[in-house]
Amino acid sequence: MKIKRKILTVLATVLIFGALSGCTKKEDPAMAELKAQMQAMQDELNKAKSGNATPEEIAKLENAVAEVAKQEQAAEEKKNAPKEATAPAASQSVATTTPTATPAASTSTATGGFQMSGKKLTKYNGTSKNVVIPDGVIEIDYSAFERNTNITSVTIPNSVTNVGFMAFQGCTNLSSVTIGNGVTYIGEKAFLGCTNLTSLIIPNSVTGIAMDAFQSTGLSTVTIGSGITQFIDQFYASTSINVDPSNPAYSSSDGVLYNKNKTVLIKYPYMKANASFTIPNGVTTITARSFDPCEKLTSLTIPASVTSIEVNAFANCKNLTRVTFQGNITEENLHYGAFGSRSWGFIGNIRDKYIEMGPGTYTRQSGSMEWTKEAQGA
């Protein structure tokens, strides 16, 4: 609740400042208050990252800090914008020497295209396609590389601990990212829309990944280190998800993501080439949308160990035409939308048929919504 109140206080200050900033050219009390709130919020964010805050709380703080920073930057740019020169009066003489411009005071520095504020990388303005972030940088700020379509590879050094909100969003030609072993947190939408990014290794140091960090990327293969123990963002890897064996919460087998002891199937990559799949014996739960939308899958075997199938687990598996249930799942634990619903990815009346007729093999014609149970021994 303390974090939520802090966010609301900052956003209220932003709105007040937005209304007042156009009324005066010098720094007024609203500006001073905004800067103070910005520093307080940044301190709160740093405490959250090093404390027990949840990834959702950290993401909200990052969003609030980003909004305040944008307002502050816009105000500074307006304040420092050059004034239009006025023509001298006819009676006045015009100096023949050109005055030397005095640069505005700034705490930031720029070297090699890297705009820095202390040890924080705030913006990359360079022209290199293959970017190596300097060693010593500890944070990549929000939107530092956003929509930079020139870069194709980025190497993040071990000194970096935080990849910020939208840091690489929309870098559509980025195809290679090396994440250093010091990174602990990857912010919300950090790599959103990096459509040419096809593979990624998350090092063991990373303990937090925010929502939508890798949404709408081209990821086909991802390797998850030992530090990730809670998923906020499902990896949208299309062919293979691999987990470091030392991870205490998750495991993988043949590119499929499970909990540590393989009793819960979490994600089956939606473009995995296999036409048939047998869920390992010992799995008890098939989670929501775990197979959605596996268009290549045509045949599935569900072992007797499975006792629960959650909503939309097999939604949009439009080419799935053969399912074998080896055991009994109660009606209460077989979600009515396990195979999709009329509003989302429905693949037919297989649930109703199974509830009525029990274990066995069920088939349908391609594209049909009508499932039938095969005769025993067929």
C-alpha positions as CSV (number, residue, x, y, z in Angstrom):
1,M,0.0,0.0,0.0
2,K,2.9,2.4,0.7
3,I,4.2,1.9,-2.8
4,K,0.7,2.5,-4.3
5,R,0.3,5.7,-2.3
6,K,3.7,6.9,-3.5
7,I,2.8,6.2,-7.2
8,L,-0.5,8.1,-6.8
9,T,1.3,11.1,-5.1
10,V,3.8,11.3,-8.0
11,L,1.2,11.1,-10.7
12,A,-0.9,13.8,-9.0
13,T,2.2,16.0,-8.9
14,V,2.7,15.3,-12.6
15,L,-0.8,16.5,-13.5
16,I,-0.4,19.7,-11.3
17,F,2.9,20.5,-12.8
18,G,1.6,20.0,-16.3
19,A,-1.1,22.6,-15.6
20,L,1.3,25.1,-14.1
21,S,4.5,24.7,-16.2
22,G,3.1,26.8,-19.0
23,C,2.4,29.7,-16.7
24,T,6.0,30.6,-15.7
25,K,9.4,30.4,-17.2
26,K,11.4,30.1,-14.1
27,E,11.5,27.0,-11.8
28,D,8.4,27.4,-9.7
29,P,7.5,25.5,-6.6
30,A,5.7,22.8,-8.6
31,M,8.9,22.1,-10.5
32,A,10.9,21.9,-7.3
33,E,8.3,19.6,-5.9
34,L,8.3,17.4,-9.0
35,K,12.1,17.0,-8.8
36,A,11.8,16.1,-5.1
37,Q,9.1,13.6,-5.9
38,M,11.3,12.2,-8.7
39,Q,14.2,11.6,-6.4
40,A,11.9,10.1,-3.7
41,M,10.3,7.8,-6.3
42,Q,13.7,6.7,-7.6
43,D,14.8,5.9,-4.1
44,E,11.6,4.0,-3.5
45,L,12.3,2.0,-6.8
46,N,15.8,1.2,-5.7
47,K,14.6,0.0,-2.3
48,A,11.9,-2.1,-4.0
49,K,14.5,-3.8,-6.3
50,S,16.7,-4.7,-3.4
51,G,13.9,-5.6,-1.1
52,N,10.9,-7.9,-1.1
53,A,8.7,-6.0,-3.6
54,T,6.9,-8.1,-6.1
55,P,7.7,-7.8,-9.8
56,E,4.2,-6.2,-10.4
57,E,5.0,-3.5,-7.8
58,I,8.4,-2.8,-9.4
59,A,6.8,-2.5,-12.8
60,K,4.3,0.0,-11.5
61,L,7.1,2.0,-9.9
62,E,9.1,2.0,-13.1
63,N,6.1,3.2,-15.1
64,A,5.6,6.1,-12.6
65,V,9.3,7.1,-12.7
66,A,9.2,7.0,-16.5
67,E,6.2,9.3,-16.6
68,V,7.7,11.8,-14.2
69,A,11.0,11.8,-16.0
70,K,9.3,12.5,-19.3
71,Q,7.5,15.5,-17.8
72,E,10.7,16.8,-16.3
73,Q,12.6,16.3,-19.5
74,A,9.9,18.2,-21.5
75,A,10.0,21.0,-19.0
76,E,13.7,21.3,-19.1
77,E,13.7,21.3,-22.9
78,K,11.1,24.1,-23.0
79,K,13.1,26.1,-20.4
80,N,16.4,25.8,-22.3
81,A,15.0,26.3,-25.8
82,P,16.8,29.2,-27.5
83,K,14.9,32.4,-27.8
84,E,14.3,34.0,-31.2
85,A,16.7,36.9,-31.9
86,T,15.2,40.3,-32.2
87,A,16.5,42.8,-34.8
88,P,18.5,45.7,-33.3
89,A,17.1,49.2,-33.4
90,A,18.2,51.4,-36.3
91,S,20.1,53.7,-33.9
92,Q,22.1,50.9,-32.4
93,S,25.4,49.6,-33.8
94,V,25.7,45.9,-34.5
95,A,28.7,44.0,-33.1
96,T,30.9,42.4,-35.8
97,T,32.2,39.6,-33.6
98,T,30.2,36.4,-33.0
99,P,29.6,35.8,-29.3
100,T,30.7,32.4,-28.0
101,A,27.7,30.2,-27.0
102,T,27.7,29.1,-23.3
103,P,26.4,25.5,-23.1
104,A,23.6,24.8,-20.6
105,A,24.7,23.2,-17.4
106,S,24.3,19.4,-17.4
107,T,25.1,16.5,-15.2
108,S,25.1,14.1,-18.1
109,T,28.0,13.1,-20.3
110,A,28.2,11.5,-23.8
111,T,31.0,9.3,-25.1
112,G,30.8,7.1,-28.2
113,G,27.1,7.8,-28.5
114,F,26.4,6.7,-25.0
115,Q,24.5,9.4,-23.0
116,M,25.3,8.9,-19.3
117,S,24.0,10.2,-16.0
118,G,26.5,9.0,-13.5
119,K,26.6,5.2,-14.1
120,K,23.2,5.1,-15.7
121,L,22.9,4.8,-19.5
122,T,20.1,7.1,-20.4
123,K,20.3,7.1,-24.2
124,Y,22.2,5.7,-27.1
125,N,22.7,8.1,-30.0
126,G,25.6,6.2,-31.7
127,T,25.7,4.8,-35.2
128,S,27.2,1.3,-34.6
129,K,25.1,-1.7,-35.5
130,N,27.0,-3.9,-33.0
131,V,26.7,-2.2,-29.6
132,V,29.0,-3.1,-26.7
133,I,27.8,-1.2,-23.6
134,P,30.8,0.1,-21.6
135,D,31.8,-1.8,-18.6
136,G,31.0,0.2,-15.5
137,V,27.4,1.0,-16.5
138,I,25.1,-0.3,-13.8
139,E,21.7,0.5,-15.3
140,I,20.1,0.8,-18.7
141,D,17.5,3.5,-18.3
142,Y,13.9,3.4,-19.7
143,S,13.7,3.7,-23.5
144,A,17.5,4.0,-23.8
145,F,17.5,2.2,-27.1
146,E,13.7,2.4,-27.9
147,R,12.9,2.0,-31.6
148,N,16.5,2.1,-32.6
149,T,16.2,0.1,-35.9
150,N,19.9,0.4,-36.7
151,I,21.3,-1.9,-34.0
152,T,21.6,-5.6,-34.7
153,S,23.5,-6.8,-31.7
154,V,23.9,-5.7,-28.1
155,T,26.4,-6.9,-25.4
156,I,25.4,-6.0,-21.9
157,P,28.4,-6.2,-19.5
158,N,28.5,-7.9,-16.1
159,S,28.4,-4.5,-14.3
160,V,24.8,-3.9,-15.4
161,T,22.2,-5.0,-12.8
162,N,19.0,-3.6,-14.3
163,V,17.5,-3.4,-17.8
164,G,14.9,-0.8,-17.6
165,F,11.3,-0.3,-18.8
166,M,11.1,-0.4,-22.6
167,A,14.9,-0.3,-22.8
168,F,15.0,-2.0,-26.2
169,Q,11.3,-1.9,-27.3
170,G,10.8,-1.8,-31.0
171,C,14.4,-2.6,-32.0
172,T,13.2,-4.6,-34.9
173,N,16.6,-5.5,-36.3
174,L,18.1,-6.6,-33.0
175,S,19.0,-10.2,-33.6
176,S,21.6,-10.9,-30.9
177,V,21.6,-10.0,-27.2
178,T,24.2,-11.1,-24.7
179,I,23.1,-10.5,-21.1
180,G,25.9,-10.1,-18.5
181,N,26.1,-12.2,-15.4
182,G,25.4,-9.2,-13.2
183,V,21.9,-8.5,-14.5
184,T,19.2,-9.2,-11.8
185,Y,16.1,-7.6,-13.3
186,I,14.6,-7.2,-16.7
187,G,11.9,-4.5,-16.8
188,E,8.5,-4.4,-18.3
189,K,8.4,-4.4,-22.1
190,A,12.2,-4.3,-22.2
191,F,12.4,-6.2,-25.5
192,L,8.8,-5.9,-26.7
193,G,8.6,-6.0,-30.5
194,C,12.1,-7.1,-31.1
195,T,10.9,-9.3,-34.0
196,N,14.3,-10.5,-35.2
197,L,15.4,-11.7,-31.7
198,T,15.2,-15.5,-32.1
199,S,17.2,-16.9,-29.2
200,L,18.2,-15.8,-25.8
201,I,20.0,-17.0,-22.7
202,I,18.8,-15.7,-19.4
203,P,21.8,-15.9,-17.0
204,N,21.6,-17.3,-13.5
205,S,21.8,-13.8,-12.0
206,V,18.4,-12.8,-13.3
207,T,15.8,-13.2,-10.5
208,G,13.0,-11.0,-11.9
209,I,11.4,-10.5,-15.3
210,A,8.4,-8.1,-15.6
211,M,5.3,-8.3,-17.6
212,D,5.6,-8.3,-21.4
213,A,9.4,-8.2,-21.3
214,F,9.7,-10.5,-24.3
215,Q,6.2,-10.2,-25.9
216,S,6.0,-10.0,-29.7
217,T,9.6,-11.0,-30.2
218,G,10.9,-13.6,-32.7
219,L,12.1,-15.9,-29.9
220,S,12.1,-19.5,-30.9
221,T,14.5,-20.8,-28.3
222,V,15.1,-19.5,-24.7
223,T,17.3,-20.8,-21.9
224,I,16.3,-19.9,-18.4
225,G,18.9,-19.6,-15.7
226,S,18.7,-20.8,-12.1
227,G,17.5,-17.4,-10.7
228,I,14.0,-17.3,-12.1
229,T,11.5,-18.7,-9.6
230,Q,8.3,-16.9,-10.6
231,F,7.0,-16.1,-14.1
232,I,5.3,-12.8,-14.6
233,D,5.8,-12.9,-18.3
234,Q,5.3,-16.1,-20.1
235,F,8.1,-16.6,-22.6
236,Y,6.8,-16.5,-26.1
237,A,9.4,-19.0,-27.3
238,S,8.0,-20.9,-30.2
239,T,10.0,-24.1,-30.5
240,S,12.0,-24.8,-27.3
241,I,12.2,-23.6,-23.7
242,N,15.2,-24.9,-21.7
243,V,15.9,-24.5,-18.0
244,D,19.2,-24.6,-16.1
245,P,19.1,-27.9,-14.1
246,S,20.0,-25.9,-10.9
247,N,16.8,-23.8,-11.1
248,P,14.9,-24.5,-7.9
249,A,11.4,-23.8,-9.3
250,Y,11.3,-24.9,-12.9
251,S,12.5,-27.7,-15.2
252,S,12.3,-28.6,-18.8
253,S,12.3,-31.7,-20.9
254,D,12.4,-31.9,-24.7
255,G,11.9,-28.1,-24.8
256,V,8.7,-28.2,-22.7
257,L,8.4,-26.1,-19.5
258,Y,7.4,-27.8,-16.2
259,N,7.6,-27.0,-12.5
260,K,10.6,-28.4,-10.7
261,N,9.3,-31.9,-10.0
262,K,7.5,-32.2,-13.4
263,T,4.0,-32.5,-11.9
264,V,2.7,-29.3,-13.6
265,L,3.0,-28.8,-17.3
266,I,3.4,-25.0,-17.8
267,K,4.1,-24.3,-21.4
268,Y,4.4,-26.4,-24.6
269,P,6.0,-24.2,-27.3
270,Y,3.4,-23.4,-29.9
271,M,5.5,-24.0,-33.0
272,K,7.2,-27.2,-31.7
273,A,7.5,-29.4,-34.8
274,N,6.2,-32.6,-33.2
275,A,2.8,-33.8,-34.7
276,S,2.2,-36.0,-31.6
277,F,3.0,-35.6,-28.0
278,T,2.6,-37.8,-24.9
279,I,2.4,-35.9,-21.7
280,P,4.9,-37.6,-19.2
281,N,3.4,-39.9,-16.6
282,G,3.6,-38.1,-13.3
283,V,2.2,-34.8,-14.5
284,T,-1.0,-34.0,-12.5
285,T,-1.9,-30.5,-13.8
286,I,-2.0,-29.0,-17.3
287,T,-2.1,-25.3,-16.8
288,A,-4.2,-22.6,-18.5
289,R,-3.2,-21.9,-22.2
290,S,-0.3,-24.3,-21.9
291,F,-0.8,-25.6,-25.5
292,D,-2.5,-22.5,-27.0
293,P,-2.1,-22.3,-30.0
294,C,-0.2,-25.4,-31.0
295,E,-1.2,-25.6,-34.7
296,K,1.3,-28.4,-35.6
297,L,0.0,-30.8,-32.9
298,T,-2.4,-33.5,-34.3
299,S,-2.3,-36.2,-31.7
300,L,-2.1,-36.1,-27.9
301,T,-2.0,-38.7,-25.1
302,I,-3.0,-37.6,-21.5
303,P,-1.8,-40.1,-18.9
304,A,-3.8,-41.4,-15.9
305,S,-1.7,-39.2,-13.6
306,V,-3.4,-36.1,-14.9
307,T,-6.2,-34.9,-12.5
308,S,-6.7,-31.3,-13.6
309,I,-6.8,-29.5,-16.9
310,E,-7.3,-25.7,-16.7
311,V,-9.1,-23.2,-18.9
312,N,-8.0,-22.9,-22.6
313,A,-5.2,-25.4,-22.1
314,F,-5.8,-26.7,-25.6
315,A,-7.6,-23.7,-27.1
316,N,-6.7,-22.9,-30.8
317,C,-5.1,-26.3,-31.3
318,K,-7.1,-26.4,-34.5
319,N,-5.3,-29.4,-36.1
320,L,-5.6,-31.6,-33.0
321,T,-7.8,-34.5,-34.2
322,R,-6.9,-37.4,-31.8
323,V,-6.8,-37.3,-28.0
324,T,-6.3,-40.3,-25.7
325,F,-7.4,-40.0,-22.1
326,Q,-5.8,-42.8,-20.1
327,G,-7.4,-42.0,-16.8
328,N,-10.4,-40.4,-15.1
329,I,-10.6,-36.6,-14.6
330,T,-13.6,-35.3,-12.6
331,E,-16.0,-32.9,-14.3
332,E,-15.0,-30.3,-11.7
333,N,-11.3,-30.5,-12.5
334,L,-11.8,-30.6,-16.3
335,H,-12.5,-27.0,-16.9
336,Y,-15.5,-26.4,-19.2
337,G,-13.2,-24.2,-21.4
338,A,-10.2,-26.6,-21.4
339,F,-10.5,-27.1,-25.1
340,G,-11.5,-23.5,-25.8
341,S,-14.9,-21.8,-25.7
342,R,-17.3,-20.4,-28.2
343,S,-15.5,-17.0,-27.7
344,W,-12.0,-18.3,-27.7
345,G,-10.3,-21.0,-29.7
346,F,-13.0,-23.7,-29.5
347,I,-12.0,-27.0,-31.0
348,G,-15.2,-29.0,-30.4
349,N,-17.3,-31.0,-27.9
350,I,-14.5,-33.3,-26.7
351,R,-14.9,-32.3,-23.1
352,D,-18.6,-33.2,-23.1
353,K,-18.0,-36.5,-24.8
354,Y,-15.3,-37.4,-22.3
355,I,-17.5,-36.5,-19.3
356,E,-20.2,-38.7,-20.8
357,M,-18.1,-41.7,-21.9
358,G,-14.9,-41.7,-19.9
359,P,-11.3,-42.8,-20.7
360,G,-10.4,-43.8,-24.3
361,T,-9.4,-42.3,-27.6
362,Y,-11.5,-39.6,-29.2
363,T,-11.1,-38.4,-32.8
364,R,-12.7,-36.0,-35.2
365,Q,-12.4,-35.0,-38.8
366,S,-10.2,-32.0,-39.5
367,G,-12.2,-28.8,-39.0
368,S,-15.1,-30.6,-37.4
369,M,-16.4,-29.7,-33.9
370,E,-17.9,-33.2,-33.4
371,W,-15.7,-35.7,-31.6
372,T,-16.4,-39.4,-31.3
373,K,-15.0,-42.1,-29.1
374,E,-13.2,-45.0,-30.9
375,A,-14.4,-48.5,-30.2
376,Q,-12.1,-50.3,-27.7
377,G,-9.5,-52.2,-29.6
378,A,-10.0,-50.2,-32.8
